[in-house]
Amino acid sequence: MTTAGVICPDCGHANLPGEEDCSACHAPISVLSTPQPKQGMQAKILEGTVADLAPRPATIVGKDATVADAVKLMREQRSGCVLVTNGRALAGIFTERDLLLGSGPARDPSKTRLADLMRKDPDFLREDQPVAFAFNKMTAHGQHHVPVQRPNGSWALVSARDLLRYLCS
């Protein structure tokens, strides 16, 4: 079975899919295999940026916070997660799902550190990245909340709900 490749417009050579440059003349061809936005939802996914998802300020706790501290803040802020930082660096994320799956009846929330239950060193986005990156993080990695690092170094969040709201607008 032959896989259709990318034909170089300069020399006509058939290249393997995914090649950055033509293997015959070395002309750049990666743009030829990159999906180009059409219209509607496809255009929004490929043309929009994470900033278009309107990331909201993240609820942040320090690395020594307890589960009880996090739950209290999540309730007050009406947020499904908190970001855990070590100084300004992102150390982890703690979500409602982590609470449900990780804290059994034997754990005292006021004594259990978030560091024991949080997802450590989570992937994050920047506001200038394409919406497609957020879509990928949420679908391929099963994340409902993705941290966003703003240009000034502060942290924000986008959620699956934010992505759906954007796609439907």
N, C-alpha and C positions, 0 to 999 in steps of 0.2 A: 504494500500500500504506500503511495507517495503522498507526502504532506505538501500542500501548496505553500510556496514560499513567497517572499516579497521580491518583485522584479525591480531591479535598479533602473531608475529612469535615465541614468547617465550612460550605462554600458549594456543594459538589457540582461544582465546576469541574474539567474534565479538563485536567491539566497534562502537560507533556512529561516523559518519563522523566529522572530525575537532577536535577530542579529542587529547590532547597533550600526555597523558599517558594512558596505558591500565587500564581500570577500574577494572580488576581482579587482575593483578599482578604488576601494576604500572610501567611496563617497558616503556621507551620512544617510542612512535609510530608516532609522528608528522612528521618525515622525510618520513614515508611510504605514507602519503597522499599529500606530497609536490610534485608538478609537476617537473619532471626531464627533462632537456633539451634533445631534440632528435637531430635535425640538422637544418641547415639553419636559417631561421628567428626566429623560436622558441628558438633555442639555443642562438641566439644573444640577444633576449629579456630576457632570464633567466640567462645567464652567463655574459653578458656585464655589465659594471658599467656606472654611469652618466659621469664619466671622459672620457669614450670612445665616448661620444657624442660631445666632444671638446667644453665644455662651453666657451663662449667668455666673456671678461670683460664687466660688466654691466655699463650702463650709469647711474650715480647716481646724485640725487639732494637732498638737505636738505628739512626738513619738512616744511619750510616756503616758498618754491619756488611757483611760480605762474604757471598757465597753459601755459602762453606765454613763460616762462623760459623753461619749459619742451619741448614744441613743437620746440623751437629753437634748443635745444640740440638734440632732436630726428632727426631733419633734418640734422644737422651737422654730427652726428654720423651714420646716415642712420640706425636708430634703430626703432623698432616698439613699444618700451616701455622705461620707465625709472623706476629705483627703487628709492623709497623715504626712506631716512634714518633719524634716530634721533641719532646723534653720529654715532656709528658703528652698531647700532641695526636697523634691517629692520622694517620700519613702514608701508610701502605700496608699491603698484605697480600701475603705471599709463600707460595705453596702448592706442593705436590708437582707439580702440573700446570704451574705456572710454571717449575719446574726442568726438567721434561721438554721443554717447548715452547720455552723461552728460552735454555737454555745449550747451545750447540753445541760441537763438538769444539775450536773455536778459542778458546774462553773458558776462562781459568784461574779456577776457583772461588775460589781464595784471593786473587785480585786483582779479581774482578768484584764490584762493589757491588750490593747488593740494590736500590738505587734505580734501577738500570738494567733490572731484570727484574720488579719488584713491580708490582702493580696499585695505582696511586696513588689517594689520596682515596676509599677504598671506602665504599659505603653501610654504615651500621651501625644496629643496633637498640638500644632501651632495654628494660630488664626489664619495664616496665609496659605495653608494647605488646602487642597481640593476637598469638597464634600465627599468625593469618592473614597478618600482615606478614612473618614469617619464611618461611612457605610461599611467599609471593609473591616474596621476594628470591631464594629458591633455585630456584624454577621459572621465573619470568619472566626472571631475570638470569643463570641458569646457574651460580649460586654453590653450592659444596658446603659452604663455611665462611662464616659471617657473624659479624663482630665485634659484641659487645654492650657498651654502655657502662653500667656499674653506677651507682647513685645517688651513690656516693662518688667517681666519676670514674675508677675502675679499669676495666680491660678484661677481657672474658671472650669466649668463643666458643660458638656453637652450630653443629652440623654437621647434614648431612642425616640421619646416623645418629641423632642426638639427636631429631630431628623424628619419624623413623619409630618410635623406641622409645616416644616419648610417645603417638603415635597408636595404637599397638598395645597400650598398657597399659590 
